[in-house]
Amino acid sequence: MKRTLIMIPALLALCLTYASAQNNTGSMQADTAAAADSVQTVRYMDYNSLCTYLQDQISLSDSLAKAISAQTEKNKGRRAQGYRIRIYFDNSQGARTVSEQIADTFKVHYPGVPVFRIYDNPYFKVTVGEFRSKSDAMRFLEAIRPKYPTVFLVKESFSTI
């Protein structure tokens, strides 16, 4: 995973350099503005969207595209340790309905954050986010604490892709 994260900025730089070279007619200021827009676009993409975006920007040879897809398939089975935030757990009689409502409400307020609703006998649990570092998870936890005062951090493993 670290190699993938290191390669993404390198690929982004390659895209920007290629786009800049293709657009020699514009001024340096226009190229810089276009590069800033590209970086802003890429910053908020998930992994699959980023791959699609980069493939649209760079023409890959068939062998390289095949190697990338093979590596992606190989990495799908890998699991990584990280943190999620538990916003609800209960085992009362109405816990199923309440957990559904909380998950739906959270999806509306935070559309980009993944929500996981599970039943682990006897508890219904709603967990949100996929954070690699504890500091990122704690920052988000403090941001949602006003709406969900009983939140706490949970260490879990999740898919790398």
Secondary structure, 3 states (H helix, E strand, C coil): CHHHHHHHHHHHHHHHHHHHHHCCCCCHHHHHHHHHHHHHHHHCCCHHHHHHHHHHHCCCCHHHHHHHHHHHHHHCCCEEEEEEEEEEEECCCCHHHHHHHHHHHHHHHCCCCCEEEEEECCEEEEEEEEECCHHHHHHHHHHHCCCCCCCEEEEEEEECC
